[in-house]
Amino acid sequence: MKTPTAPRCRRFSATRQLSALVGATLALASTMAPAATDTPPRPWETTLELVAAHDITLLQASGSTERKLGGWDAALSLALNAITIDYQPVPFDFKGHAVTRRELGAALQAAGERPLGDIWTMLASAGGYLGHTNYRSVWLDEYYYQQYADFPAPPGSDIYTKAHPRGISTMLGARWAYHPGSGFAQLTVSRLRDRVSPGYEVDFDGLHKTPEVLRTTALNLDLENILTPWARSLVRLRAALTTEREWRLGAEGRLNLALDDAWTARLHVGYTEEAPRFRATFGGLELERTLSRRLALFAGGKLYSDTGEIENALLFTSSAPPLHTWQFGGGVRWTRDGWSGRLTLGLIRTRYGATNSDTDFFQNLYRDRHWLIGQLALTRSF
């Protein structure tokens, strides 16, 4: 049987995609800019980000604004993203063929805070997204399309269906200023419902699809303290439970230090685990040098390491092998006449562990890569 042709989007170059995203985001920012009212001035922010390897390009443009609505401090944000992959199957994948695939997505979120007296604040947010949220999801969906779009479906067997990822989330919480001005505790409860790009596997009964809908409940506890006039800390504890998985537990610590009038250091470390054998550690350091009242330079690095995704397939798995990541970069921050900006440039290096007989078809997904990253954030106060 003839191998089906992969679905293609119109062939826009990365430059044209970025131009379209920039234009859309600037238009968004202009519509989100606060109107002239008697409420205090509120900012809007626009961020453009590009992450690129030799076979993958990720573009994102976002805009956000803050307003005073009754007794609420409200924020609204919209993000648009474009993912382009040059899909390349392994040589022994006889059904696969190379193709360029592009996907667009969008996300919208509204959040608010409402003071309840001097020491308590109510927190709430809701949001949703459409489209693939990462390149791995696009790559796997293309693989499963090429393998199973024409797969026979005996009674009791599933059939391949084109993925249409989307999701919604809600959050409720409270912040307690147990030491007003210098000590805060914040507890939030989140519920997420994601329709994801499913996986597929074949056994003697035919084709079987993994769950398309994942539900997650997450608890977050933040403890933030101003320790001294030159030191501020944040401790974050997280627990999350997702459909057909065990609890994922994590902890993260951050420390900001004013070393002197010109130098600032920002440190963070973290750890995550999930039974039976997932472990991840990460950390980073950034140094910032203030050159003048309007200009500062910064540079830093981050490290990440994990033991690989948990495998729950019977015969065949797309779970990622162990991953090690190094990120280094720097940039400039400036302010002028109601504007502030931050330009960041950097490099990311990813190294995966070796695949095995269960994951050899995904060698080109879990390959070592060097990434370039660039980000421009602009904030305007009205």
Secondary structure in CASP SS format (residue, H / E / C, confidence):
PFRMAT SS
TARGET T0000
AUTHOR 0000-0000-0000
METHOD secondary structure of the structure
MODEL  1
M C 1.00
K C 1.00
T C 1.00
P C 1.00
T C 1.00
A C 1.00
P C 1.00
R C 1.00
C C 1.00
R C 1.00
R C 1.00
F C 1.00
S C 1.00
A H 1.00
T H 1.00
R H 1.00
Q H 1.00
L H 1.00
S H 1.00
A H 1.00
L H 1.00
V H 1.00
G H 1.00
A H 1.00
T H 1.00
L H 1.00
A H 1.00
L H 1.00
A H 1.00
S H 1.00
T H 1.00
M H 1.00
A C 1.00
P C 1.00
A C 1.00
A C 1.00
T C 1.00
D C 1.00
T C 1.00
P C 1.00
P C 1.00
R C 1.00
P E 1.00
W E 1.00
E E 1.00
T E 1.00
T E 1.00
L E 1.00
E E 1.00
L E 1.00
V E 1.00
A E 1.00
A C 1.00
H C 1.00
D C 1.00
I E 1.00
T E 1.00
L E 1.00
L E 1.00
Q E 1.00
A E 1.00
S E 1.00
G E 1.00
S E 1.00
T E 1.00
E E 1.00
R E 1.00
K E 1.00
L E 1.00
G C 1.00
G C 1.00
W E 1.00
D E 1.00
A E 1.00
A E 1.00
L E 1.00
S E 1.00
L E 1.00
A E 1.00
L E 1.00
N E 1.00
A E 1.00
I E 1.00
T E 1.00
I E 1.00
D E 1.00
Y E 1.00
Q C 1.00
P C 1.00
V C 1.00
P C 1.00
F C 1.00
D C 1.00
F C 1.00
K C 1.00
G C 1.00
H C 1.00
A C 1.00
V E 1.00
T E 1.00
R E 1.00
R E 1.00
E E 1.00
L E 1.00
G E 1.00
A E 1.00
A E 1.00
L E 1.00
Q E 1.00
A E 1.00
A E 1.00
G E 1.00
E E 1.00
R E 1.00
P E 1.00
L E 1.00
G C 1.00
D C 1.00
I C 1.00
W E 1.00
T E 1.00
M E 1.00
L E 1.00
A E 1.00
S E 1.00
A E 1.00
G E 1.00
G E 1.00
Y E 1.00
L E 1.00
G C 1.00
H C 1.00
T C 1.00
N C 1.00
Y H 1.00
R H 1.00
S H 1.00
V H 1.00
W H 1.00
L H 1.00
D H 1.00
E H 1.00
Y H 1.00
Y H 1.00
Y H 1.00
Q H 1.00
Q H 1.00
Y H 1.00
A C 1.00
D C 1.00
F C 1.00
P C 1.00
A C 1.00
P C 1.00
P C 1.00
G C 1.00
S C 1.00
D C 1.00
I C 1.00
Y C 1.00
T C 1.00
K C 1.00
A C 1.00
H C 1.00
P C 1.00
R E 1.00
G E 1.00
I E 1.00
S E 1.00
T E 1.00
M E 1.00
L E 1.00
G E 1.00
A E 1.00
R E 1.00
W E 1.00
A E 1.00
Y E 1.00
H E 1.00
P C 1.00
G C 1.00
S C 1.00
G E 1.00
F E 1.00
A E 1.00
Q E 1.00
L E 1.00
T E 1.00
V E 1.00
S E 1.00
R E 1.00
L E 1.00
R E 1.00
D E 1.00
R E 1.00
V C 1.00
S C 1.00
P C 1.00
G C 1.00
Y E 1.00
E E 1.00
V E 1.00
D E 1.00
F C 1.00
D C 1.00
G E 1.00
L E 1.00
H E 1.00
K E 1.00
T C 1.00
P C 1.00
E C 1.00
V E 1.00
L E 1.00
R E 1.00
T E 1.00
T E 1.00
A E 1.00
L E 1.00
N E 1.00
L E 1.00
D E 1.00
L E 1.00
E E 1.00
N E 1.00
I E 1.00
L E 1.00
T E 1.00
P C 1.00
W C 1.00
A E 1.00
R E 1.00
S E 1.00
L E 1.00
V E 1.00
R E 1.00
L E 1.00
R E 1.00
A E 1.00
A E 1.00
L E 1.00
T E 1.00
T C 1.00
E C 1.00
R C 1.00
E C 1.00
W C 1.00
R E 1.00
L E 1.00
G E 1.00
A E 1.00
E E 1.00
G E 1.00
R E 1.00
L E 1.00
N E 1.00
L E 1.00
A E 1.00
L C 1.00
D C 1.00
D C 1.00
A C 1.00
W E 1.00
T E 1.00
A E 1.00
R E 1.00
L E 1.00
H E 1.00
V E 1.00
G E 1.00
Y E 1.00
T E 1.00
E E 1.00
E E 1.00
A C 1.00
P C 1.00
R C 1.00
F E 1.00
R E 1.00
A E 1.00
T E 1.00
F E 1.00
G E 1.00
G E 1.00
L E 1.00
E E 1.00
L E 1.00
E E 1.00
R E 1.00
T E 1.00
L C 1.00
S C 1.00
R C 1.00
R C 1.00
L E 1.00
A E 1.00
L E 1.00
F E 1.00
A E 1.00
G E 1.00
G E 1.00
K E 1.00
L E 1.00
Y E 1.00
S E 1.00
D E 1.00
T C 1.00
G C 1.00
E C 1.00
I C 1.00
E C 1.00
N C 1.00
A C 1.00
L C 1.00
L C 1.00
F C 1.00
T C 1.00
S C 1.00
S C 1.00
A C 1.00
P C 1.00
P C 1.00
L E 1.00
H E 1.00
T E 1.00
W E 1.00
Q E 1.00
F E 1.00
G E 1.00
G E 1.00
G E 1.00
V E 1.00
R E 1.00
W E 1.00
T E 1.00
R E 1.00
D C 1.00
G C 1.00
W E 1.00
S E 1.00
G E 1.00
R E 1.00
L E 1.00
T E 1.00
L E 1.00
G E 1.00
L E 1.00
I E 1.00
R E 1.00
T E 1.00
R E 1.00
Y E 1.00
G C 1.00
A C 1.00
T C 1.00
N C 1.00
S C 1.00
D C 1.00
T C 1.00
D H 1.00
F H 1.00
F H 1.00
Q C 1.00
N C 1.00
L C 1.00
Y C 1.00
R C 1.00
D C 1.00
R E 1.00
H E 1.00
W E 1.00
L E 1.00
I E 1.00
G E 1.00
Q E 1.00
L E 1.00
A E 1.00
L E 1.00
T E 1.00
R E 1.00
S E 1.00
F C 1.00
END
